[in-house]
Amino acid sequence: MSKTKGTIAVTGASRGIGSAIVRNLAERGYQVACLSRKGQGIEDMAPSAQLATQLKHYTCDVTEEQSIIDSLQAAHADSDKLLGLVNNAGIYIPGRSAHYTTEKFRQVFHTNVEAVFSACREVYPYLKAEGGGTIVNVGSFYDRLAVAYNTAYAASKAAVGSLTRSLAIEWAPDQIRVLNVAPGYIATDLNKKERETEAFMTYLKTNIPVGRAGEPDEVAQLVGTLFDDNIGFLTGETLYIDGGQGTKLA
Ligand SMILES: NC(=O)c1ccc[n+]([C@@H]2O[C@H](COP(=O)([O-])OP(=O)(O)OC[C@H]3O[C@@H](n4cnc5c(N)ncnc54)[C@H](OP(=O)(O)O)[C@@H]3O)[C@@H](O)[C@H]2O)c1
């Protein structure tokens, strides 16, 4: 059995990018506190018997503040050393702005922004007590783009980049790094419907310089590296992983 290196909590651990992050961190030897709405395990991954011993599951709906507080408290109590948090849970609700209800807008901001802030605040005292740690938020490359029919989602991810920067400088004296990993198109349930159309697949091939959507494992590898390499001078930054799409001219 590989030696474990401490515990990292991951929200939205049930599937997609979240479950890929769980696997990557476990393979690197971390214990992973998997926070998910069902609290029952990983839906799209069957971990090996070895990896399963490194995972603990907790129920956490990030739109319920008490649920964030309770699950992080339990994860802390169960771990020798809580090293960090990945705020991965997120929702995507596109729609024409002219008809987009305030209720939907609030729903997107509740999950994608308010919950990220609450989880950062709740994990802070645990990381501080350990002498430091790392928080990785999962944003989106939409944070710096103008994206029709995505006003709420893009604004919510821009807010994630902003709160990442502010928390990073506030908590740097506590040796806590806060980073924002901002993916481009990654093949998950989030965009499954769109990927069913040939037109969208052609759009991806044509518009992403590397010629394809990204894989959840590629995002997970970046997140895992940020924990493993623990570069002390790197904090507050948004790191884009989008196949070059966000920076190309046309
Ligand atoms: N896929 C992309 O192209 C892409 C691009 C840029 C950024 N992102 C970001 O990457 C993150 C993960 O997305 P994904 O592509 O893996 O999406 P996904 O396959 O739709 O998975 C979303 C995850 O978030 C969880 N979640 C949603 N609402 C929650 C809540 N209230 N409480 C707890 N968990 C909740 C879901 O849990 P349940 O299983 O309980 O629903 C699921 O684990 C999101 O923040 C997303 O905005 C994705």
The ligand as an ORCA input file, in Angstrom:
! r2SCAN-3c Opt
* xyz 0 1
  N     -17.285     20.240    -18.625
  C     -16.830     21.410    -19.025
  O     -16.714     21.659    -20.240
  C     -16.430     22.451    -18.033
  C     -15.757     23.584    -18.509
  C     -15.372     24.569    -17.628
  C     -15.636     24.430    -16.276
  N     -16.294     23.335    -15.832
  C     -16.556     23.267    -14.393
  O     -16.056     22.042    -13.876
  C     -16.816     21.673    -12.724
  C     -17.268     20.233    -12.881
  O     -18.090     20.149    -14.028
  P     -18.324     18.814    -14.854
  O     -18.070     19.133    -16.269
  O     -17.650     17.663    -14.211
  O     -19.909     18.744    -14.677
  P     -20.906     17.532    -14.393
  O     -20.434     16.294    -15.070
  O     -22.235     18.102    -14.697
  O     -20.735     17.339    -12.831
  C     -21.121     18.377    -11.951
  C     -20.769     17.961    -10.547
  O     -21.190     19.003     -9.658
  C     -22.020     18.415     -8.672
  N     -23.012     19.352     -8.149
  C     -23.877     20.129     -8.825
  N     -24.651     20.813     -7.963
  C     -24.270     20.436     -6.710
  C     -24.690     20.758     -5.417
  N     -25.681     21.623     -5.187
  N     -24.053     20.187     -4.359
  C     -23.052     19.298     -4.565
  N     -22.623     18.921     -5.770
  C     -23.234     19.490     -6.835
  C     -22.698     17.239     -9.372
  O     -23.208     16.362     -8.402
  P     -24.513     15.407     -8.648
  O     -23.971     14.133     -9.223
  O     -25.116     15.262     -7.300
  O     -25.419     16.132     -9.615
  C     -21.504     16.683    -10.141
  O     -20.650     15.944     -9.301
  C     -17.956     22.683    -12.624
  O     -17.644     23.676    -11.694
  C     -18.026     23.270    -14.030
  O     -18.584     24.567    -14.054
  C     -16.693     22.337    -16.676
*
